[in-house]
Amino acid sequence: MNNLRSDENTAIRRERRRWVYVVMTRVIRTDGPDVTGAGVFLTRADAEKAQAVIASKSVDCWIEELPVAV
């Protein structure tokens, strides 16, 4: 099995990643804005549902996509 030799495997780097979706919020406080993550989701649809609930409370929020190595 020539393909399993370590010197050959180091030459081939396979980038594998998945994404997580972080719902971020910004609340204006007297000492300045407070930006924090409100939740991390495996699907964009779940993140969008959470964002809708948070946005209904008049909080500035958005979704950030972050890569996670697999």
PQR file of N, CA, C, O and H, with PARSE charges and radii, in Angstrom:
ATOM      1  N   MET A   1       0.824  -1.174   0.000 -0.4000 1.5000
ATOM      2  CA  MET A   1       0.000   0.000   0.000 -0.0000 2.0000
ATOM      3  C   MET A   1       0.871   1.241   0.000  0.5500 1.7000
ATOM      4  O   MET A   1       1.200   1.788   1.052 -0.5500 1.4000
ATOM      5  N   ASN A   2       1.212   1.644  -1.109 -0.4000 1.5000
ATOM      6  CA  ASN A   2       2.081   2.786  -1.287 -0.0000 2.0000
ATOM      7  C   ASN A   2       1.403   4.093  -0.874  0.5500 1.7000
ATOM      8  O   ASN A   2       2.101   5.030  -0.485 -0.5500 1.4000
ATOM      9  H   ASN A   2       0.944   1.199  -1.964  0.4000 1.0000
ATOM     10  N   ASN A   3       0.099   4.195  -0.940 -0.4000 1.5000
ATOM     11  CA  ASN A   3      -0.609   5.436  -0.643 -0.0000 2.0000
ATOM     12  C   ASN A   3      -0.629   5.785   0.840  0.5500 1.7000
ATOM     13  O   ASN A   3      -0.983   6.911   1.192 -0.5500 1.4000
ATOM     14  H   ASN A   3      -0.468   3.434  -1.256  0.4000 1.0000
ATOM     15  N   LEU A   4      -0.268   4.877   1.702 -0.4000 1.5000
ATOM     16  CA  LEU A   4      -0.332   5.141   3.135 -0.0000 2.0000
ATOM     17  C   LEU A   4       0.988   5.603   3.724  0.5500 1.7000
ATOM     18  O   LEU A   4       1.082   5.810   4.934 -0.5500 1.4000
ATOM     19  H   LEU A   4       0.020   3.963   1.416  0.4000 1.0000
ATOM     20  N   ARG A   5       1.988   5.767   2.914 -0.4000 1.5000
ATOM     21  CA  ARG A   5       3.273   6.225   3.433 -0.0000 2.0000
ATOM     22  C   ARG A   5       3.167   7.660   3.913  0.5500 1.7000
ATOM     23  O   ARG A   5       2.552   8.497   3.251 -0.5500 1.4000
ATOM     24  H   ARG A   5       1.912   5.599   1.931  0.4000 1.0000
ATOM     25  N   SER A   6       3.759   7.945   5.051 -0.4000 1.5000
ATOM     26  CA  SER A   6       3.602   9.263   5.660 -0.0000 2.0000
ATOM     27  C   SER A   6       4.219  10.381   4.825  0.5500 1.7000
ATOM     28  O   SER A   6       3.690  11.492   4.805 -0.5500 1.4000
ATOM     29  H   SER A   6       4.258   7.265   5.588  0.4000 1.0000
ATOM     30  N   ASP A   7       5.315  10.111   4.142 -0.4000 1.5000
ATOM     31  CA  ASP A   7       5.924  11.179   3.356 -0.0000 2.0000
ATOM     32  C   ASP A   7       5.027  11.611   2.194  0.5500 1.7000
ATOM     33  O   ASP A   7       5.072  12.771   1.786 -0.5500 1.4000
ATOM     34  H   ASP A   7       5.744   9.208   4.159  0.4000 1.0000
ATOM     35  N   GLU A   8       4.226  10.712   1.663 -0.4000 1.5000
ATOM     36  CA  GLU A   8       3.309  11.074   0.589 -0.0000 2.0000
ATOM     37  C   GLU A   8       2.082  11.793   1.134  0.5500 1.7000
ATOM     38  O   GLU A   8       1.556  12.694   0.480 -0.5500 1.4000
ATOM     39  H   GLU A   8       4.190   9.770   1.995  0.4000 1.0000
ATOM     40  N   ASN A   9       1.624  11.413   2.309 -0.4000 1.5000
ATOM     41  CA  ASN A   9       0.440  12.044   2.873 -0.0000 2.0000
ATOM     42  C   ASN A   9       0.703  13.487   3.296  0.5500 1.7000
ATOM     43  O   ASN A   9      -0.211  14.311   3.273 -0.5500 1.4000
ATOM     44  H   ASN A   9       2.051  10.681   2.840  0.4000 1.0000
ATOM     45  N   THR A  10       1.925  13.798   3.676 -0.4000 1.5000
ATOM     46  CA  THR A  10       2.208  15.171   4.082 -0.0000 2.0000
ATOM     47  C   THR A  10       2.183  16.118   2.894  0.5500 1.7000
ATOM     48  O   THR A  10       1.936  17.311   3.068 -0.5500 1.4000
ATOM     49  H   THR A  10       2.667  13.128   3.695  0.4000 1.0000
ATOM     50  N   ALA A  11       2.428  15.624   1.712 -0.4000 1.5000
ATOM     51  CA  ALA A  11       2.407  16.468   0.528 -0.0000 2.0000
ATOM     52  C   ALA A  11       0.972  16.798   0.107  0.5500 1.7000
ATOM     53  O   ALA A  11       0.739  17.809  -0.556 -0.5500 1.4000
ATOM     54  H   ALA A  11       2.628  14.655   1.571  0.4000 1.0000
ATOM     55  N   ILE A  12       0.012  15.952   0.488 -0.4000 1.5000
ATOM     56  CA  ILE A  12      -1.386  16.177   0.132 -0.0000 2.0000
ATOM     57  C   ILE A  12      -2.117  16.668   1.375  0.5500 1.7000
ATOM     58  O   ILE A  12      -2.283  15.936   2.351 -0.5500 1.4000
ATOM     59  H   ILE A  12       0.201  15.131   1.026  0.4000 1.0000
ATOM     60  N   ARG A  13      -2.541  17.899   1.317 -0.4000 1.5000
ATOM     61  CA  ARG A  13      -3.305  18.438   2.443 -0.0000 2.0000
ATOM     62  C   ARG A  13      -4.743  18.620   1.987  0.5500 1.7000
ATOM     63  O   ARG A  13      -5.028  19.353   1.040 -0.5500 1.4000
ATOM     64  H   ARG A  13      -2.406  18.494   0.524  0.4000 1.0000
ATOM     65  N   ARG A  14      -5.611  17.958   2.660 -0.4000 1.5000
ATOM     66  CA  ARG A  14      -7.027  18.053   2.324 -0.0000 2.0000
ATOM     67  C   ARG A  14      -7.712  18.981   3.298  0.5500 1.7000
ATOM     68  O   ARG A  14      -7.714  18.751   4.508 -0.5500 1.4000
ATOM     69  H   ARG A  14      -5.380  17.362   3.429  0.4000 1.0000
ATOM     70  N   GLU A  15      -8.286  20.017   2.761 -0.4000 1.5000
ATOM     71  CA  GLU A  15      -9.024  20.964   3.593 -0.0000 2.0000
ATOM     72  C   GLU A  15     -10.451  20.466   3.729  0.5500 1.7000
ATOM     73  O   GLU A  15     -11.192  20.383   2.750 -0.5500 1.4000
ATOM     74  H   GLU A  15      -8.285  20.203   1.779  0.4000 1.0000
ATOM     75  N   ARG A  16     -10.821  20.140   4.945 -0.4000 1.5000
ATOM     76  CA  ARG A  16     -12.197  19.720   5.220 -0.0000 2.0000
ATOM     77  C   ARG A  16     -12.730  20.617   6.314  0.5500 1.7000
ATOM     78  O   ARG A  16     -12.123  20.766   7.375 -0.5500 1.4000
ATOM     79  H   ARG A  16     -10.220  20.208   5.741  0.4000 1.0000
ATOM     80  N   ARG A  17     -13.865  21.205   6.040 -0.4000 1.5000
ATOM     81  CA  ARG A  17     -14.469  22.049   7.066 -0.0000 2.0000
ATOM     82  C   ARG A  17     -15.968  22.065   6.898  0.5500 1.7000
ATOM     83  O   ARG A  17     -16.506  21.757   5.834 -0.5500 1.4000
ATOM     84  H   ARG A  17     -14.358  21.083   5.178  0.4000 1.0000
ATOM     85  N   ARG A  18     -16.610  22.423   7.954 -0.4000 1.5000
ATOM     86  CA  ARG A  18     -18.044  22.631   7.990 -0.0000 2.0000
ATOM     87  C   ARG A  18     -18.253  24.029   8.556  0.5500 1.7000
ATOM     88  O   ARG A  18     -17.303  24.686   8.981 -0.5500 1.4000
ATOM     89  H   ARG A  18     -16.173  22.673   8.818  0.4000 1.0000
ATOM     90  N   TRP A  19     -19.472  24.464   8.559 -0.4000 1.5000
ATOM     91  CA  TRP A  19     -19.783  25.801   9.046 -0.0000 2.0000
ATOM     92  C   TRP A  19     -20.693  25.728  10.265  0.5500 1.7000
ATOM     93  O   TRP A  19     -21.536  24.838  10.372 -0.5500 1.4000
ATOM     94  H   TRP A  19     -20.244  23.930   8.214  0.4000 1.0000
ATOM     95  N   VAL A  20     -20.513  26.662  11.169 -0.4000 1.5000
ATOM     96  CA  VAL A  20     -21.484  26.897  12.228 -0.0000 2.0000
ATOM     97  C   VAL A  20     -21.980  28.322  12.041  0.5500 1.7000
ATOM     98  O   VAL A  20     -21.295  29.160  11.454 -0.5500 1.4000
ATOM     99  H   VAL A  20     -19.828  27.385  11.082  0.4000 1.0000
ATOM    100  N   TYR A  21     -23.162  28.581  12.541 -0.4000 1.5000
ATOM    101  CA  TYR A  21     -23.815  29.870  12.361 -0.0000 2.0000
ATOM    102  C   TYR A  21     -24.030  30.489  13.735  0.5500 1.7000
ATOM    103  O   TYR A  21     -24.743  29.936  14.572 -0.5500 1.4000
ATOM    104  H   TYR A  21     -23.718  27.901  13.018  0.4000 1.0000
ATOM    105  N   VAL A  22     -23.412  31.634  13.957 -0.4000 1.5000
ATOM    106  CA  VAL A  22     -23.458  32.294  15.256 -0.0000 2.0000
ATOM    107  C   VAL A  22     -24.380  33.505  15.161  0.5500 1.7000
ATOM    108  O   VAL A  22     -24.174  34.394  14.335 -0.5500 1.4000
ATOM    109  H   VAL A  22     -22.833  32.083  13.278  0.4000 1.0000
ATOM    110  N   VAL A  23     -25.387  33.525  16.007 -0.4000 1.5000
ATOM    111  CA  VAL A  23     -26.259  34.693  16.086 -0.0000 2.0000
ATOM    112  C   VAL A  23     -25.594  35.678  17.043  0.5500 1.7000
ATOM    113  O   VAL A  23     -25.394  35.388  18.222 -0.5500 1.4000
ATOM    114  H   VAL A  23     -25.555  32.802  16.678  0.4000 1.0000
ATOM    115  N   MET A  24     -25.259  36.841  16.508 -0.4000 1.5000
ATOM    116  CA  MET A  24     -24.596  37.888  17.284 -0.0000 2.0000
ATOM    117  C   MET A  24     -25.608  38.972  17.618  0.5500 1.7000
ATOM    118  O   MET A  24     -26.540  39.221  16.853 -0.5500 1.4000
ATOM    119  H   MET A  24     -25.421  37.076  15.550  0.4000 1.0000
ATOM    120  N   THR A  25     -25.419  39.616  18.766 -0.4000 1.5000
ATOM    121  CA  THR A  25     -26.301  40.714  19.168 -0.0000 2.0000
ATOM    122  C   THR A  25     -25.476  41.932  19.564  0.5500 1.7000
ATOM    123  O   THR A  25     -24.329  41.816  19.996 -0.5500 1.4000
ATOM    124  H   THR A  25     -24.661  39.414  19.387  0.4000 1.0000
ATOM    125  N   ARG A  26     -26.086  43.094  19.405 -0.4000 1.5000
ATOM    126  CA  ARG A  26     -25.476  44.349  19.844 -0.0000 2.0000
ATOM    127  C   ARG A  26     -26.526  45.101  20.654  0.5500 1.7000
ATOM    128  O   ARG A  26     -27.623  45.382  20.172 -0.5500 1.4000
ATOM    129  H   ARG A  26     -27.018  43.188  19.053  0.4000 1.0000
ATOM    130  N   VAL A  27     -26.168  45.415  21.879 -0.4000 1.5000
ATOM    131  CA  VAL A  27     -27.035  46.186  22.759 -0.0000 2.0000
ATOM    132  C   VAL A  27     -26.267  47.447  23.137  0.5500 1.7000
ATOM    133  O   VAL A  27     -25.110  47.382  23.552 -0.5500 1.4000
ATOM    134  H   VAL A  27     -25.277  45.186  22.270  0.4000 1.0000
ATOM    135  N   ILE A  28     -26.921  48.586  22.990 -0.4000 1.5000
ATOM    136  CA  ILE A  28     -26.282  49.849  23.352 -0.0000 2.0000
ATOM    137  C   ILE A  28     -26.468  50.076  24.850  0.5500 1.7000
ATOM    138  O   ILE A  28     -27.587  50.116  25.362 -0.5500 1.4000
ATOM    139  H   ILE A  28     -27.862  48.639  22.653  0.4000 1.0000
ATOM    140  N   ARG A  29     -25.351  50.220  25.522 -0.4000 1.5000
ATOM    141  CA  ARG A  29     -25.354  50.476  26.965 -0.0000 2.0000
ATOM    142  C   ARG A  29     -24.792  51.876  27.221  0.5500 1.7000
ATOM    143  O   ARG A  29     -24.264  52.509  26.307 -0.5500 1.4000
ATOM    144  H   ARG A  29     -24.442  50.187  25.106  0.4000 1.0000
ATOM    145  N   THR A  30     -24.901  52.344  28.427 -0.4000 1.5000
ATOM    146  CA  THR A  30     -24.402  53.686  28.749 -0.0000 2.0000
ATOM    147  C   THR A  30     -22.895  53.809  28.545  0.5500 1.7000
ATOM    148  O   THR A  30     -22.401  54.885  28.210 -0.5500 1.4000
ATOM    149  H   THR A  30     -25.330  51.829  29.169  0.4000 1.0000
ATOM    150  N   ASP A  31     -22.164  52.717  28.744 -0.4000 1.5000
ATOM    151  CA  ASP A  31     -20.710  52.750  28.577 -0.0000 2.0000
ATOM    152  C   ASP A  31     -20.270  52.294  27.185  0.5500 1.7000
ATOM    153  O   ASP A  31     -19.082  52.061  26.962 -0.5500 1.4000
ATOM    154  H   ASP A  31     -22.565  51.843  29.017  0.4000 1.0000
ATOM    155  N   GLY A  32     -21.205  52.164  26.254 -0.4000 1.5000
ATOM    156  CA  GLY A  32     -20.873  51.777  24.888 -0.0000 2.0000
ATOM    157  C   GLY A  32     -21.603  50.519  24.463  0.5500 1.7000
ATOM    158  O   GLY A  32     -22.307  49.898  25.259 -0.5500 1.4000
ATOM    159  H   GLY A  32     -22.170  52.354  26.435  0.4000 1.0000
ATOM    160  N   PRO A  33     -21.430  50.144  23.196 -0.5600 1.5000
ATOM    161  CA  PRO A  33     -22.132  48.958  22.704  0.2800 2.0000
ATOM    162  C   PRO A  33     -21.562  47.661  23.294  0.5500 1.7000
ATOM    163  O   PRO A  33     -20.362  47.543  23.539 -0.5500 1.4000
ATOM    164  N   ASP A  34     -22.439  46.717  23.508 -0.4000 1.5000
ATOM    165  CA  ASP A  34     -22.058  45.400  24.018 -0.0000 2.0000
ATOM    166  C   ASP A  34     -22.399  44.385  22.930  0.5500 1.7000
ATOM    167  O   ASP A  34     -23.573  44.123  22.672 -0.5500 1.4000
ATOM    168  H   ASP A  34     -23.414  46.813  23.309  0.4000 1.0000
ATOM    169  N   VAL A  35     -21.375  43.813  22.291 -0.4000 1.5000
ATOM    170  CA  VAL A  35     -21.563  42.830  21.225 -0.0000 2.0000
ATOM    171  C   VAL A  35     -21.220  41.457  21.786  0.5500 1.7000
ATOM    172  O   VAL A  35     -20.158  41.259  22.376 -0.5500 1.4000
ATOM    173  H   VAL A  35     -20.421  44.026  22.501  0.4000 1.0000
ATOM    174  N   THR A  36     -22.138  40.510  21.592 -0.4000 1.5000
ATOM    175  CA  THR A  36     -21.916  39.170  22.130 -0.0000 2.0000
ATOM    176  C   THR A  36     -22.626  38.132  21.270  0.5500 1.7000
ATOM    177  O   THR A  36     -23.555  38.451  20.527 -0.5500 1.4000
ATOM    178  H   THR A  36     -23.000  40.670  21.112  0.4000 1.0000
ATOM    179  N   GLY A  37     -22.177  36.894  21.382 -0.4000 1.5000
ATOM    180  CA  GLY A  37     -22.837  35.785  20.700 -0.0000 2.0000
ATOM    181  C   GLY A  37     -24.032  35.317  21.512  0.5500 1.7000
ATOM    182  O   GLY A  37     -23.926  35.103  22.719 -0.5500 1.4000
ATOM    183  H   GLY A  37     -21.423  36.635  21.985  0.4000 1.0000
ATOM    184  N   ALA A  38     -25.169  35.158  20.846 -0.4000 1.5000
ATOM    185  CA  ALA A  38     -26.377  34.724  21.533 -0.0000 2.0000
ATOM    186  C   ALA A  38     -26.612  33.230  21.378  0.5500 1.7000
ATOM    187  O   ALA A  38     -27.359  32.638  22.158 -0.5500 1.4000
ATOM    188  H   ALA A  38     -25.255  35.332  19.865  0.4000 1.0000
ATOM    189  N   GLY A  39     -25.982  32.611  20.380 -0.4000 1.5000
ATOM    190  CA  GLY A  39     -26.164  31.180  20.173 -0.0000 2.0000
ATOM    191  C   GLY A  39     -25.404  30.698  18.954  0.5500 1.7000
ATOM    192  O   GLY A  39     -25.127  31.468  18.034 -0.5500 1.4000
ATOM    193  H   GLY A  39     -25.376  33.092  19.747  0.4000 1.0000
ATOM    194  N   VAL A  40     -25.072  29.423  18.954 -0.4000 1.5000
ATOM    195  CA  VAL A  40     -24.360  28.794  17.840 -0.0000 2.0000
ATOM    196  C   VAL A  40     -25.232  27.666  17.311  0.5500 1.7000
ATOM    197  O   VAL A  40     -25.751  26.862  18.086 -0.5500 1.4000
ATOM    198  H   VAL A  40     -25.298  28.797  19.701  0.4000 1.0000
ATOM    199  N   PHE A  41     -25.397  27.604  15.989 -0.4000 1.5000
ATOM    200  CA  PHE A  41     -26.299  26.637  15.364 -0.0000 2.0000
ATOM    201  C   PHE A  41     -25.597  25.899  14.234  0.5500 1.7000
ATOM    202  O   PHE A  41     -24.694  26.436  13.592 -0.5500 1.4000
ATOM    203  H   PHE A  41     -24.976  28.257  15.359  0.4000 1.0000
ATOM    204  N   LEU A  42     -26.018  24.674  14.002 -0.4000 1.5000
ATOM    205  CA  LEU A  42     -25.419  23.848  12.955 -0.0000 2.0000
ATOM    206  C   LEU A  42     -26.025  24.111  11.585  0.5500 1.7000
ATOM    207  O   LEU A  42     -25.418  23.777  10.567 -0.5500 1.4000
ATOM    208  H   LEU A  42     -26.752  24.238  14.524  0.4000 1.0000
ATOM    209  N   THR A  43     -27.206  24.701  11.547 -0.4000 1.5000
ATOM    210  CA  THR A  43     -27.829  25.018  10.262 -0.0000 2.0000
ATOM    211  C   THR A  43     -28.190  26.488  10.218  0.5500 1.7000
ATOM    212  O   THR A  43     -28.490  27.101  11.243 -0.5500 1.4000
ATOM    213  H   THR A  43     -27.699  24.973  12.374  0.4000 1.0000
ATOM    214  N   ARG A  44     -28.159  27.042   9.028 -0.4000 1.5000
ATOM    215  CA  ARG A  44     -28.526  28.445   8.855 -0.0000 2.0000
ATOM    216  C   ARG A  44     -30.008  28.652   9.187  0.5500 1.7000
ATOM    217  O   ARG A  44     -30.384  29.682   9.746 -0.5500 1.4000
ATOM    218  H   ARG A  44     -27.915  26.545   8.195  0.4000 1.0000
ATOM    219  N   ALA A  45     -30.838  27.674   8.844 -0.4000 1.5000
ATOM    220  CA  ALA A  45     -32.276  27.783   9.122 -0.0000 2.0000
ATOM    221  C   ALA A  45     -32.524  27.930  10.626  0.5500 1.7000
ATOM    222  O   ALA A  45     -33.341  28.755  11.035 -0.5500 1.4000
ATOM    223  H   ALA A  45     -30.533  26.837   8.391  0.4000 1.0000
ATOM    224  N   ASP A  46     -31.835  27.148  11.447 -0.4000 1.5000
ATOM    225  CA  ASP A  46     -32.002  27.265  12.901 -0.0000 2.0000
ATOM    226  C   ASP A  46     -31.517  28.629  13.396  0.5500 1.7000
ATOM    227  O   ASP A  46     -32.135  29.237  14.269 -0.5500 1.4000
ATOM    228  H   ASP A  46     -31.171  26.478  11.115  0.4000 1.0000
ATOM    229  N   ALA A  47     -30.414  29.098  12.834 -0.4000 1.5000
ATOM    230  CA  ALA A  47     -29.892  30.407  13.228 -0.0000 2.0000
ATOM    231  C   ALA A  47     -30.874  31.510  12.847  0.5500 1.7000
ATOM    232  O   ALA A  47     -31.070  32.458  13.607 -0.5500 1.4000
ATOM    233  H   ALA A  47     -29.911  28.604  12.125  0.4000 1.0000
ATOM    234  N   GLU A  48     -31.491  31.389  11.670 -0.4000 1.5000
ATOM    235  CA  GLU A  48     -32.456  32.399  11.236 -0.0000 2.0000
ATOM    236  C   GLU A  48     -33.698  32.410  12.126  0.5500 1.7000
ATOM    237  O   GLU A  48     -34.263  33.472  12.387 -0.5500 1.4000
ATOM    238  H   GLU A  48     -31.332  30.619  11.053  0.4000 1.0000
ATOM    239  N   LYS A  49     -34.121  31.246  12.587 -0.4000 1.5000
ATOM    240  CA  LYS A  49     -35.262  31.191  13.510 -0.0000 2.0000
ATOM    241  C   LYS A  49     -34.922  31.903  14.825  0.5500 1.7000
ATOM    242  O   LYS A  49     -35.730  32.673  15.344 -0.5500 1.4000
ATOM    243  H   LYS A  49     -33.662  30.383  12.375  0.4000 1.0000
ATOM    244  N   ALA A  50     -33.743  31.647  15.349 -0.4000 1.5000
ATOM    245  CA  ALA A  50     -33.316  32.307  16.591 -0.0000 2.0000
ATOM    246  C   ALA A  50     -33.172  33.806  16.375  0.5500 1.7000
ATOM    247  O   ALA A  50     -33.539  34.600  17.242 -0.5500 1.4000
ATOM    248  H   ALA A  50     -33.087  31.021  14.927  0.4000 1.0000
ATOM    249  N   GLN A  51     -32.643  34.191  15.229 -0.4000 1.5000
ATOM    250  CA  GLN A  51     -32.487  35.609  14.915 -0.0000 2.0000
ATOM    251  C   GLN A  51     -33.847  36.308  14.890  0.5500 1.7000
ATOM    252  O   GLN A  51     -33.978  37.431  15.377 -0.5500 1.4000
ATOM    253  H   GLN A  51     -32.345  33.546  14.525  0.4000 1.0000
ATOM    254  N   ALA A  52     -34.847  35.652  14.328 -0.4000 1.5000
ATOM    255  CA  ALA A  52     -36.188  36.238  14.267 -0.0000 2.0000
ATOM    256  C   ALA A  52     -36.753  36.477  15.667  0.5500 1.7000
ATOM    257  O   ALA A  52     -37.382  37.506  15.916 -0.5500 1.4000
ATOM    258  H   ALA A  52     -34.741  34.739  13.933  0.4000 1.0000
ATOM    259  N   VAL A  53     -36.533  35.540  16.573 -0.4000 1.5000
ATOM    260  CA  VAL A  53     -37.022  35.691  17.948 -0.0000 2.0000
ATOM    261  C   VAL A  53     -36.298  36.850  18.631  0.5500 1.7000
ATOM    262  O   VAL A  53     -36.927  37.669  19.300 -0.5500 1.4000
ATOM    263  H   VAL A  53     -36.023  34.704  16.371  0.4000 1.0000
ATOM    264  N   ILE A  54     -34.998  36.916  18.466 -0.4000 1.5000
ATOM    265  CA  ILE A  54     -34.214  37.979  19.101 -0.0000 2.0000
ATOM    266  C   ILE A  54     -34.578  39.340  18.512  0.5500 1.7000
ATOM    267  O   ILE A  54     -34.732  40.314  19.247 -0.5500 1.4000
ATOM    268  H   ILE A  54     -34.487  36.250  17.922  0.4000 1.0000
ATOM    269  N   ALA A  55     -34.715  39.408  17.199 -0.4000 1.5000
ATOM    270  CA  ALA A  55     -35.027  40.675  16.535 -0.0000 2.0000
ATOM    271  C   ALA A  55     -36.410  41.183  16.949  0.5500 1.7000
ATOM    272  O   ALA A  55     -36.647  42.391  16.951 -0.5500 1.4000
ATOM    273  H   ALA A  55     -34.591  38.616  16.601  0.4000 1.0000
ATOM    274  N   SER A  56     -37.316  40.283  17.297 -0.4000 1.5000
ATOM    275  CA  SER A  56     -38.658  40.712  17.727 -0.0000 2.0000
ATOM    276  C   SER A  56     -38.619  41.467  19.054  0.5500 1.7000
ATOM    277  O   SER A  56     -39.580  42.143  19.419 -0.5500 1.4000
ATOM    278  H   SER A  56     -37.124  39.301  17.296  0.4000 1.0000
ATOM    279  N   LYS A  57     -37.518  41.350  19.761 -0.4000 1.5000
ATOM    280  CA  LYS A  57     -37.353  42.061  21.036 -0.0000 2.0000
ATOM    281  C   LYS A  57     -36.585  43.371  20.835  0.5500 1.7000
ATOM    282  O   LYS A  57     -36.069  43.948  21.792 -0.5500 1.4000
ATOM    283  H   LYS A  57     -36.737  40.801  19.464  0.4000 1.0000
ATOM    284  N   SER A  58     -36.516  43.829  19.595 -0.4000 1.5000
ATOM    285  CA  SER A  58     -35.856  45.101  19.243 -0.0000 2.0000
ATOM    286  C   SER A  58     -34.372  45.113  19.591  0.5500 1.7000
ATOM    287  O   SER A  58     -33.850  46.122  20.064 -0.5500 1.4000
ATOM    288  H   SER A  58     -36.935  43.360  18.818  0.4000 1.0000
ATOM    289  N   VAL A  59     -33.707  44.013  19.363 -0.4000 1.5000
ATOM    290  CA  VAL A  59     -32.265  43.931  19.578 -0.0000 2.0000
ATOM    291  C   VAL A  59     -31.597  43.813  18.210  0.5500 1.7000
ATOM    292  O   VAL A  59     -32.037  43.034  17.365 -0.5500 1.4000
ATOM    293  H   VAL A  59     -34.131  43.192  18.979  0.4000 1.0000
ATOM    294  N   ASP A  60     -30.534  44.588  17.996 -0.4000 1.5000
ATOM    295  CA  ASP A  60     -29.776  44.509  16.749 -0.0000 2.0000
ATOM    296  C   ASP A  60     -29.060  43.155  16.708  0.5500 1.7000
ATOM    297  O   ASP A  60     -28.274  42.845  17.604 -0.5500 1.4000
ATOM    298  H   ASP A  60     -30.176  45.220  18.683  0.4000 1.0000
ATOM    299  N   CYS A  61     -29.325  42.347  15.676 -0.4000 1.5000
ATOM    300  CA  CYS A  61     -28.682  41.037  15.600 -0.0000 2.0000
ATOM    301  C   CYS A  61     -28.410  40.663  14.151  0.5500 1.7000
ATOM    302  O   CYS A  61     -29.037  41.175  13.224 -0.5500 1.4000
ATOM    303  H   CYS A  61     -29.963  42.598  14.949  0.4000 1.0000
ATOM    304  N   TRP A  62     -27.462  39.762  13.988 -0.4000 1.5000
ATOM    305  CA  TRP A  62     -27.062  39.292  12.672 -0.0000 2.0000
ATOM    306  C   TRP A  62     -26.452  37.903  12.819  0.5500 1.7000
ATOM    307  O   TRP A  62     -26.191  37.443  13.931 -0.5500 1.4000
ATOM    308  H   TRP A  62     -26.953  39.346  14.742  0.4000 1.0000
ATOM    309  N   ILE A  63     -26.228  37.240  11.686 -0.4000 1.5000
ATOM    310  CA  ILE A  63     -25.661  35.889  11.686 -0.0000 2.0000
ATOM    311  C   ILE A  63     -24.253  35.944  11.089  0.5500 1.7000
ATOM    312  O   ILE A  63     -24.043  36.527  10.025 -0.5500 1.4000
ATOM    313  H   ILE A  63     -26.440  37.613  10.783  0.4000 1.0000
ATOM    314  N   GLU A  64     -23.308  35.339  11.776 -0.4000 1.5000
ATOM    315  CA  GLU A  64     -21.957  35.192  11.255 -0.0000 2.0000
ATOM    316  C   GLU A  64     -21.692  33.711  10.989  0.5500 1.7000
ATOM    317  O   GLU A  64     -22.033  32.856  11.806 -0.5500 1.4000
ATOM    318  H   GLU A  64     -23.479  34.865  12.640  0.4000 1.0000
ATOM    319  N   GLU A  65     -21.089  33.419   9.852 -0.4000 1.5000
ATOM    320  CA  GLU A  65     -20.721  32.046   9.498 -0.0000 2.0000
ATOM    321  C   GLU A  65     -19.259  31.837   9.871  0.5500 1.7000
ATOM    322  O   GLU A  65     -18.394  32.623   9.486 -0.5500 1.4000
ATOM    323  H   GLU A  65     -20.812  34.114   9.188  0.4000 1.0000
ATOM    324  N   LEU A  66     -18.990  30.779  10.619 -0.4000 1.5000
ATOM    325  CA  LEU A  66     -17.617  30.485  11.032 -0.0000 2.0000
ATOM    326  C   LEU A  66     -17.247  29.075  10.587  0.5500 1.7000
ATOM    327  O   LEU A  66     -18.019  28.139  10.793 -0.5500 1.4000
ATOM    328  H   LEU A  66     -19.693  30.140  10.932  0.4000 1.0000
ATOM    329  N   PRO A  67     -16.065  28.912   9.976 -0.5600 1.5000
ATOM    330  CA  PRO A  67     -15.638  27.574   9.562  0.2800 2.0000
ATOM    331  C   PRO A  67     -15.129  26.779  10.767  0.5500 1.7000
ATOM    332  O   PRO A  67     -14.511  27.329  11.679 -0.5500 1.4000
ATOM    333  N   VAL A  68     -15.401  25.493  10.748 -0.4000 1.5000
ATOM    334  CA  VAL A  68     -14.907  24.584  11.777 -0.0000 2.0000
ATOM    335  C   VAL A  68     -14.198  23.454  11.055  0.5500 1.7000
ATOM    336  O   VAL A  68     -14.786  22.814  10.184 -0.5500 1.4000
ATOM    337  H   VAL A  68     -15.903  25.046  10.008  0.4000 1.0000
ATOM    338  N   ALA A  69     -12.959  23.201  11.399 -0.4000 1.5000
ATOM    339  CA  ALA A  69     -12.190  22.140  10.759 -0.0000 2.0000
ATOM    340  C   ALA A  69     -12.729  20.779  11.176  0.5500 1.7000
ATOM    341  O   ALA A  69     -13.081  20.556  12.335 -0.5500 1.4000
ATOM    342  H   ALA A  69     -12.481  23.722  12.107  0.4000 1.0000
ATOM    343  N   VAL A  70     -12.783  19.880  10.208 -0.4000 1.5000
ATOM    344  CA  VAL A  70     -13.259  18.521  10.466 -0.0000 2.0000
ATOM    345  C   VAL A  70     -12.090  17.570  10.309  0.5500 1.7000
ATOM    346  O   VAL A  70     -12.250  16.361  10.479 -0.5500 1.4000
ATOM    347  H   VAL A  70     -12.496  20.061   9.267  0.4000 1.0000
TER
END
